[in-house]
Amino acid sequence: MFIAFLFLGCNRFFPALGVWYSGNIFAISVFDFVRTENLSFTDENKSFDIKSTDGLEFIALKLVIFNPKTSIVEFNINEESMELHSDLLKNVKYIPYNVLEFESNSQEKTGNTSKKRLNQKEILWGNYSLLLAEEMEGWVFFQVPKGQQFSLLRWKTADIVEIKK
């Protein structure tokens, strides 16, 4: 199954791309940051759109996750695995958004000419394991207020890694 996302309105406020941040187990880097009001994707037979709620937009982060220290690490990426913080003093944070959950609920569309095509396996959601010196990459999504700036991405699954502005 192929999924395509159409990303519009790209802005790079946070974080520094390509910089590695380490915890006790993982090294994590953000390799892309995209803002969009709509996610468009397609599988082999259908095209779907997920529109953000009024006043909100999607943030898509392409993460590279590396295991440099442990023989094997098992972890889960879900609503509790990370937090995107906009105001640390007020504890304003956003949780990952499961775009795969909405595949079956979305409207079928025709004639979608998407520019960015992703395989479903590139979406980080679910259970994973990484052997020593193994890495994986993929996209995670957040739904946030339009134009919101961020200062911290806190990875909380199997380790604590803080990606700061």
Backbone as CSV, one residue per row, in Angstrom:
resi,resn,N_x,N_y,N_z,CA_x,CA_y,CA_z,C_x,C_y,C_z
1,MET,0.838,-1.170,0.000,0.000,0.000,0.000,0.889,1.241,0.000
2,PHE,0.597,2.153,-0.876,1.317,3.412,-0.925,0.443,4.503,-0.357
3,ILE,1.054,5.410,0.397,0.356,6.558,0.948,1.096,7.791,0.474
4,ALA,0.371,8.766,0.018,1.005,10.011,-0.430,0.477,11.150,0.409
5,PHE,1.356,12.016,0.838,0.982,13.191,1.607,1.332,14.421,0.805
6,LEU,0.425,15.362,0.754,0.684,16.625,0.090,0.957,17.647,1.182
7,PHE,2.194,18.130,1.254,2.596,19.086,2.268,2.636,20.472,1.656
8,LEU,1.913,21.395,2.249,1.906,22.773,1.786,2.338,23.679,2.926
9,GLY,2.872,24.835,2.614,3.201,25.825,3.637,4.346,25.403,4.516
10,CYS,5.441,25.013,3.959,6.588,24.533,4.718,7.284,25.690,5.450
11,ASN,7.464,25.562,6.746,8.186,26.535,7.565,9.140,25.784,8.479
12,ARG,10.292,26.361,8.761,11.277,25.703,9.605,11.581,26.572,10.827
13,PHE,10.709,26.489,11.846,10.934,27.217,13.078,11.762,26.385,14.056
14,PHE,11.501,25.134,14.136,12.100,24.222,15.107,12.027,22.840,14.498
15,PRO,12.936,22.001,14.748,14.230,22.125,15.408,15.340,22.313,14.379
16,ALA,16.571,22.325,14.850,17.715,22.333,13.932,17.750,20.976,13.238
17,LEU,17.682,20.981,11.928,17.602,19.724,11.181,18.964,19.049,11.103
18,GLY,18.960,17.723,11.248,20.179,16.938,11.103,21.067,16.891,12.326
19,VAL,20.678,17.548,13.414,21.461,17.521,14.654,21.021,16.295,15.459
20,TRP,21.994,15.557,16.007,21.689,14.356,16.792,21.570,14.704,18.267
21,TYR,20.542,14.149,18.927,20.318,14.305,20.363,20.305,12.907,20.955
22,SER,20.963,12.724,22.094,21.112,11.384,22.663,20.518,11.276,24.056
23,GLY,20.013,10.081,24.340,19.585,9.707,25.676,20.473,8.568,26.136
24,ASN,19.976,7.754,27.058,20.749,6.604,27.533,20.770,5.468,26.519
25,ILE,19.772,5.415,25.644,19.668,4.329,24.664,19.721,4.857,23.239
26,PHE,18.861,5.821,22.920,18.681,6.275,21.543,19.514,7.503,21.210
27,ALA,19.801,7.643,19.925,20.218,8.907,19.321,19.139,9.215,18.291
28,ILE,18.611,10.448,18.337,17.486,10.816,17.481,17.797,12.130,16.792
29,SER,17.409,12.210,15.528,17.564,13.441,14.766,16.292,13.716,13.976
30,VAL,15.977,14.993,13.828,14.867,15.410,12.984,15.468,15.825,11.644
31,PHE,15.049,15.166,10.571,15.603,15.446,9.249,14.678,16.283,8.378
32,ASP,13.422,16.449,8.784,12.529,17.337,8.055,11.407,17.775,8.981
33,PHE,10.874,18.964,8.711,9.814,19.593,9.506,8.883,20.279,8.524
34,VAL,7.599,19.890,8.514,6.655,20.426,7.545,5.371,20.828,8.266
35,ARG,4.812,21.977,7.863,3.512,22.438,8.349,2.514,22.346,7.196
36,THR,1.293,21.863,7.477,0.254,21.796,6.449,-1.120,21.752,7.107
37,GLU,-2.123,22.268,6.410,-3.492,22.218,6.919,-4.208,20.930,6.488
38,ASN,-3.698,20.296,5.436,-4.337,19.087,4.913,-3.301,18.004,4.672
39,LEU,-3.675,16.788,5.003,-2.865,15.624,4.659,-3.629,14.873,3.580
40,SER,-2.999,14.681,2.449,-3.602,13.922,1.360,-2.783,12.666,1.169
41,PHE,-3.446,11.525,1.119,-2.718,10.292,0.911,-3.531,9.350,0.056
42,THR,-2.819,8.422,-0.511,-3.469,7.478,-1.405,-2.875,6.096,-1.213
43,ASP,-3.713,5.090,-1.355,-3.187,3.735,-1.450,-3.326,3.338,-2.909
44,GLU,-3.272,2.080,-3.220,-3.295,1.647,-4.613,-4.612,1.960,-5.313
45,ASN,-5.729,2.005,-4.572,-7.035,2.142,-5.200,-7.779,3.430,-4.885
46,LYS,-7.456,4.113,-3.790,-8.242,5.249,-3.335,-7.336,6.392,-2.903
47,SER,-7.917,7.583,-2.882,-7.239,8.751,-2.338,-8.082,9.302,-1.205
48,PHE,-7.431,9.814,-0.187,-8.108,10.323,0.998,-7.544,11.683,1.370
49,ASP,-8.333,12.485,2.071,-7.875,13.750,2.628,-8.217,13.787,4.108
50,ILE,-7.287,14.269,4.900,-7.557,14.576,6.302,-7.335,16.065,6.434
51,LYS,-8.373,16.785,6.801,-8.274,18.230,6.972,-8.129,18.554,8.449
52,SER,-7.277,19.505,8.749,-7.115,19.913,10.139,-8.370,20.658,10.588
53,THR,-8.601,20.646,11.875,-9.714,21.361,12.464,-9.472,22.859,12.308
54,ASP,-10.532,23.656,12.246,-10.390,25.109,12.113,-9.416,25.661,13.142
55,GLY,-8.491,26.485,12.665,-7.509,27.108,13.542,-6.316,26.231,13.860
56,LEU,-6.308,25.003,13.332,-5.218,24.069,13.599,-4.507,23.703,12.294
57,GLU,-3.318,23.157,12.419,-2.563,22.636,11.287,-1.820,21.390,11.739
58,PHE,-1.316,20.639,10.776,-0.513,19.459,11.081,0.963,19.834,11.032
59,ILE,1.717,19.269,11.950,3.174,19.317,11.942,3.628,17.903,11.620
60,ALA,4.475,17.769,10.611,5.049,16.467,10.257,6.545,16.534,10.518
61,LEU,7.047,15.610,11.309,8.473,15.530,11.621,9.017,14.219,11.074
62,LYS,10.077,14.308,10.261,10.750,13.096,9.795,11.890,12.815,10.765
63,LEU,11.759,11.722,11.514,12.735,11.342,12.531,13.633,10.226,12.040
64,VAL,14.885,10.268,12.474,15.795,9.137,12.338,16.121,8.699,13.756
65,ILE,15.885,7.428,14.054,16.068,6.872,15.389,17.149,5.805,15.293
66,PHE,18.190,5.941,16.115,19.370,5.081,16.043,19.615,4.452,17.412
67,ASN,19.970,3.165,17.430,20.314,2.452,18.657,21.824,2.209,18.676
68,PRO,22.619,3.100,19.306,24.069,2.934,19.304,24.624,2.148,20.485
69,LYS,23.773,1.757,21.479,24.328,1.259,22.739,23.801,-0.081,23.232
70,THR,22.619,-0.487,22.833,21.952,-1.636,23.435,21.806,-2.767,22.423
71,SER,21.929,-4.016,22.878,21.847,-5.150,21.957,20.511,-5.183,21.220
72,ILE,19.426,-4.886,21.910,18.111,-4.749,21.284,17.256,-3.859,22.175
73,VAL,16.451,-3.021,21.556,15.511,-2.192,22.302,14.155,-2.279,21.610
74,GLU,13.123,-2.521,22.414,11.761,-2.581,21.911,11.012,-1.367,22.421
75,PHE,10.194,-0.769,21.553,9.476,0.437,21.952,8.213,0.584,21.112
76,ASN,7.343,1.477,21.558,6.073,1.722,20.905,5.948,3.205,20.605
77,ILE,5.507,3.536,19.413,5.226,4.932,19.064,3.714,5.084,19.004
78,ASN,3.194,5.917,19.916,1.760,6.163,20.028,1.543,7.540,20.656
79,GLU,0.344,7.801,21.168,0.023,9.103,21.758,0.868,9.421,22.989
80,GLU,1.426,8.410,23.635,2.183,8.629,24.872,3.697,8.613,24.668
81,SER,4.166,8.401,23.453,5.593,8.188,23.219,6.421,9.463,23.134
82,MET,5.785,10.589,22.839,6.530,11.843,22.743,5.592,13.018,22.946
83,GLU,6.197,14.184,23.216,5.442,15.418,23.409,6.152,16.535,22.662
84,LEU,5.370,17.377,22.003,5.894,18.559,21.332,5.458,19.754,22.175
85,HIS,6.440,20.488,22.734,6.158,21.585,23.668,6.294,22.941,22.982
86,SER,5.313,23.818,23.266,5.383,25.174,22.738,5.708,26.180,23.830
87,ASP,5.312,25.914,25.054,5.573,26.828,26.168,5.874,25.991,27.406
88,LEU,7.148,25.904,27.746,7.547,25.063,28.871,7.049,25.615,30.201
89,LEU,6.981,26.933,30.340,6.528,27.528,31.595,5.058,27.230,31.866
90,LYS,4.249,27.215,30.820,2.817,26.928,30.973,2.497,25.461,30.731
91,ASN,3.507,24.651,30.439,3.351,23.224,30.181,2.378,22.957,29.023
92,VAL,2.490,23.753,27.938,1.663,23.551,26.748,2.355,22.518,25.865
93,LYS,1.681,21.380,25.668,2.287,20.293,24.902,1.246,19.621,24.033
94,TYR,1.739,18.979,22.959,0.903,18.301,21.984,1.403,16.871,21.826
95,ILE,0.477,15.960,21.583,0.826,14.539,21.471,0.754,14.108,20.007
96,PRO,1.419,12.997,19.657,1.367,12.513,18.270,-0.062,12.207,17.818
97,TYR,-0.280,12.415,16.539,-1.586,12.239,15.899,-1.508,11.004,15.000
98,ASN,-2.396,10.062,15.215,-2.389,8.813,14.452,-3.112,8.994,13.123
99,VAL,-2.362,9.287,12.064,-2.984,9.475,10.747,-3.514,8.165,10.181
100,LEU,-2.963,7.033,10.577,-3.427,5.742,10.057,-4.828,5.402,10.569
101,GLU,-5.181,5.894,11.732,-6.504,5.667,12.301,-7.596,6.255,11.417
102,PHE,-7.281,7.322,10.706,-8.282,8.022,9.931,-8.376,7.541,8.492
103,GLU,-7.539,6.584,8.105,-7.577,6.063,6.737,-8.956,5.507,6.410
104,SER,-9.526,4.717,7.308,-10.812,4.093,7.020,-11.964,5.078,7.169
105,ASN,-11.764,6.185,7.897,-12.820,7.156,8.111,-12.837,8.270,7.073
106,SER,-11.816,8.347,6.249,-11.703,9.454,5.309,-12.588,9.241,4.091
107,GLN,-12.882,10.339,3.402,-13.705,10.312,2.201,-12.881,9.863,1.001
108,GLU,-13.467,9.018,0.191,-12.790,8.625,-1.052,-12.818,9.804,-2.011
109,LYS,-11.684,10.029,-2.670,-11.588,11.120,-3.645,-10.990,10.574,-4.929
110,THR,-11.199,11.288,-6.014,-10.617,10.879,-7.285,-9.781,12.018,-7.833
111,GLY,-8.817,11.680,-8.684,-8.003,12.687,-9.343,-6.973,13.350,-8.453
112,ASN,-6.570,12.739,-7.367,-5.572,13.319,-6.470,-4.195,13.193,-7.113
113,THR,-3.540,14.306,-7.375,-2.198,14.291,-7.950,-1.220,14.740,-6.889
114,SER,-0.829,13.831,-6.060,0.032,14.136,-4.931,1.481,14.264,-5.374
115,LYS,2.218,15.170,-4.741,3.615,15.391,-5.100,4.570,14.559,-4.261
116,LYS,4.196,14.212,-3.052,5.080,13.459,-2.163,4.436,12.120,-1.859
117,ARG,5.062,11.040,-2.243,4.503,9.700,-2.074,5.287,8.962,-0.992
118,LEU,4.564,8.513,0.023,5.170,7.750,1.104,4.587,6.350,1.138
119,ASN,5.406,5.393,1.440,4.936,4.045,1.709,4.410,4.053,3.139
120,GLN,3.362,3.304,3.401,2.757,3.269,4.734,3.789,2.939,5.822
121,LYS,4.807,2.156,5.500,5.825,1.775,6.484,6.676,2.961,6.930
122,GLU,6.623,4.083,6.188,7.380,5.271,6.566,6.690,6.093,7.649
123,ILE,5.454,5.730,7.989,4.738,6.415,9.053,5.059,5.690,10.352
124,LEU,5.625,6.417,11.301,6.018,5.812,12.571,4.809,5.760,13.502
125,TRP,4.292,4.562,13.675,3.177,4.337,14.587,3.107,2.847,14.861
126,GLY,3.144,2.457,16.135,3.041,1.048,16.487,4.272,0.547,17.222
127,ASN,4.461,-0.780,17.220,5.553,-1.439,17.955,6.761,-1.653,17.050
128,TYR,7.942,-1.401,17.622,9.190,-1.526,16.873,10.265,-2.137,17.762
129,SER,11.309,-2.656,17.124,12.523,-3.061,17.837,13.715,-2.712,16.957
130,LEU,14.787,-2.295,17.607,16.028,-1.971,16.905,17.165,-2.749,17.543
131,LEU,17.942,-3.435,16.731,19.145,-4.105,17.192,20.263,-3.077,17.347
132,LEU,21.336,-3.479,17.994,22.503,-2.617,18.152,22.978,-2.125,16.787
133,ALA,23.238,-0.826,16.688,23.726,-0.154,15.476,22.695,-0.098,14.356
134,GLU,21.449,-0.384,14.663,20.394,-0.324,13.665,19.657,1.008,13.795
135,GLU,19.148,1.510,12.666,18.378,2.749,12.697,17.121,2.600,11.859
136,MET,16.184,3.492,12.100,14.953,3.545,11.318,14.594,5.005,11.129
137,GLU,13.818,5.276,10.107,13.358,6.636,9.893,11.925,6.608,9.426
138,GLY,11.234,7.709,9.693,9.849,7.831,9.270,9.239,9.107,9.806
139,TRP,7.951,9.267,9.535,7.228,10.492,9.855,6.323,10.304,11.062
140,VAL,6.289,11.316,11.940,5.290,11.422,13.005,4.540,12.733,12.791
141,PHE,3.290,12.780,13.242,2.422,13.922,12.985,1.823,14.446,14.285
142,PHE,1.631,15.757,14.335,0.988,16.432,15.460,-0.035,17.398,14.879
143,GLN,-1.156,17.599,15.585,-2.110,18.639,15.189,-2.007,19.749,16.226
144,VAL,-1.706,20.961,15.770,-1.371,22.085,16.655,-2.037,23.367,16.147
145,PRO,-2.098,24.430,16.984,-2.609,25.719,16.502,-1.740,26.255,15.370
146,LYS,-2.381,26.884,14.382,-1.657,27.440,13.236,-0.581,28.413,13.686
147,GLY,0.609,28.251,13.103,1.707,29.171,13.363,2.399,28.986,14.698
148,GLN,1.956,28.021,15.496,2.550,27.798,16.824,4.032,27.473,16.681
149,GLN,4.846,28.084,17.518,6.276,27.777,17.524,6.570,26.832,18.680
150,PHE,7.684,26.106,18.551,7.997,25.060,19.516,9.413,25.216,20.034
151,SER,9.613,24.696,21.241,10.941,24.792,21.847,11.499,23.433,22.240
152,LEU,10.669,22.383,22.228,11.138,21.088,22.711,10.300,19.956,22.134
153,LEU,10.981,18.900,21.700,10.351,17.620,21.400,10.925,16.646,22.413
154,ARG,10.075,16.087,23.260,10.525,15.139,24.292,10.088,13.740,23.900
155,TRP,11.092,12.891,23.593,10.888,11.473,23.297,10.813,10.752,24.633
156,LYS,9.749,9.935,24.867,9.540,9.331,26.180,9.392,7.814,26.160
157,THR,9.606,7.180,25.023,9.397,5.745,24.960,10.731,5.005,25.018
158,ALA,10.913,4.168,26.025,12.112,3.355,26.251,13.342,4.187,26.590
159,ASP,13.223,5.498,26.630,14.344,6.403,26.901,13.774,7.814,26.989
160,ILE,14.562,8.740,27.457,14.199,10.159,27.425,15.231,10.862,26.564
161,VAL,14.770,11.476,25.472,15.637,12.277,24.611,14.940,13.607,24.413
162,GLU,15.639,14.696,24.698,15.069,16.029,24.531,15.728,16.732,23.349
163,ILE,14.899,17.088,22.370,15.354,17.807,21.186,14.915,19.247,21.377
164,LYS,15.907,20.113,21.610,15.619,21.493,22.001,15.905,22.461,20.885
165,LYS,15.254,23.622,21.002,15.463,24.701,20.045,16.821,25.324,20.226
